[in-house]
């Protein structure tokens, strides 16, 4: 969402005396002036940074530009703290990474979760400092329509109207989702309309708070919009599955109408997003499993489904594909390494393509380690895990398979095998359809103790 609007004037107390250079709008704070600054400014934004931090260096010019605009308009001040020097302040405000940005309201700190560009910083602050609903004239509304990607507008006869009061409550609760506007006119129909760039306006059919809120949550997202680190969490928090259009900005313009047309038919099921491959191509390849662009990928809880590359990206074909995905007619796309030609080591190698054959055994228990090649904990476990497997092999215990899979290069084709960190060790008893997670010690003795207790057949051998 790109909302750049003049910040509403806020009555603030006189600013504190600070150690800022005249040409800088961002105020520099330390232990000697931090408390007085916070006390004298009921609202402020403070960045805790490290001079060597690359993200902080990239943020600095945007943060300064936002500070200047806010200063000119009478908005809240922006400040910064060198957390590597002001360690007491960093500890007090639980700074664990850089940059950490806090919004202070009457001395109380809350997390800043907005963007890192001038307009997104201003947008975030404005939503928390101005009234929930901005009343404008019809002429002002037309200008806003040209400037804003998303607008929620209530047309009411007067501000005492029941709809206005309900709309105001919904707006206050959902400030992050859109810019909430109201136009007061004697001939208004008392209705709420969503305006989005490149799309037709949509009218809310309900008047209750629940109906308006549901409408706002649906319509505050474009039918087809760019996704980035700044809005990713908002998309993920929705109940809809994601349809990723992995393509360049030029291709997004070329296929935009087709994507929007298809999206309009699946608004309750899917969020259709543009992933800029010129900027996030590695994400498309690593997380979505596509490397040739343009590409369209449906991401559901059950897995990924890739739009056939031989099909043109047209509205009718996209709709048909999404209908087939919903009906279970499209095969899941599974990221997998090639099945190894030789697999005769004590620790067997599993890939997605042979996962079910290797892991879901009727005749053998399986211990499966999911690892990452770069993971320090995995490297530490590797000799331990190998020794454990070799001990079982030497003792001729062949009803237990010890295996490993690179979790960065393979996906599980079977539900229930989920991992969010490395290493993750699964235990799958013979005949079981799903796993349990190993929670014993990551030592040879701990692994042996586990299999002695959990194995489907007794594990008894002097060498163990």
Protein Blocks (a to p, Z undefined) as FASTA:
>chain_A
ZZdddddddddddddddfbdfklmbdcddfklmmmmmmmmmbacdddddfklmklmmmmm
mmmmmmmmmmmnopacdddddfklmmmlmmmnopabdcdddddeehiacddfbdfbfklm
mmmmmmmmmcfbdcddfklmmmmmmmpmbdcddddfbfkbmklmmmmmmmmmmmmmpccd
ddddfkbghiaddddehiacdddfbfbfklmmmmmmmmmpcfbdcddfklmmmmmmpmbd
cddddddfklmmmmmmmmmmmmmmmmmmpccddddfklmmmmmmmmnopabdcddddddf
kbccdddfkbccdfklmmmmmmmmmnopaccddddddddfbdcbfbdcddfklmmmmmmc
fkbccddddddfklmklmmmmmmmmmmmmmmmmnopakbccddddfklcccfbghiacfb
dcddddddehiabdcddfbdcdfklmmmmmmmmpmbdcddfkZZ
